[in-house]
């Protein structure tokens, strides 16, 4: 049985939250292991994330808040973590996060995701299942492929249970990443993060920012189609379905969907996969 999980970002309005609960309801038919809700850089969505996690947990108790440490004090982090523990949250996606340009990482009390994992483990023991980020195409700040593997291993050594990858459209990147992790003695499960293709301009902009590679052939096809929303969605569905098929055939233990708060594109891919 492959693990399926769905990620949302927290809406800022009442109407947005209601809409998202409706989306969650639709996705429940796929029996996900968990939902997750992102956390804005430097704590910018702190309250929205908390509020949304409470609401999402009413329909699925295993809903994981994302928590990024950068730009937050140790006390602010522990206040959140202890609050989640008291409410019965049992999973956290533990991240470093990004700061707006110009703000130095050096000032942060808890600097990297491995420090965050170590802090949560030291303070709360085994209470939480801790997910961390993995980068088959390398994080933009990593010096090399091997450097990136070392960072992931450091997070597992600090107490992380499993990884979720940044999205990618080249299945081989995941295959080689997993081969190298295993060769270096790390056997933590790593779940591919899957980004649906919905809006070409947004996807290009976001990918350029986070270092996700859009292969040249795919960039070209999407550029041709970009003014035809229906064509983008149909082609995107096919590309993402094939990517997931390959990943599952390669032994990926499951799939984590960046839903962009939409149910239909994800449900269609899962239907295509027979999941
Ligand atoms: P880290 O694992 O700490 O690593 C980032 C980089 O820091 C490394 O590549 C390395 O260059 C350097 N580094 C790490 N450890 C050390 C060390 N000990 N010594 C020296 N250098 C080191 N962002 C958000 O703001 N909110 C979210 O909700 C969010 N959710 C995400 C979910 C997933 C599944 C993924 C893949 C990413 C998510 N992100 C989110 C983005 C993430 O915060 C950024 O990619 C960020 O730049 C790195 O975070 P990280 O946890 O991977 O950092």
Boltz pocket constraint, residues with backbone or C-beta under 6 A from the ligand:
constraints:
  - pocket:
      binder: B
      contacts: [[A, 37], [A, 38], [A, 39], [A, 40], [A, 41], [A, 42], [A, 66], [A, 67], [A, 68], [A, 93], [A, 94], [A, 95], [A, 96], [A, 97], [A, 98], [A, 111], [A, 112], [A, 113], [A, 114], [A, 132], [A, 133], [A, 134], [A, 139], [A, 140], [A, 141], [A, 142], [A, 143], [A, 148], [A, 151], [A, 154], [A, 155], [A, 164], [A, 165], [A, 166], [A, 167], [A, 193]]
      max_distance: 6.0
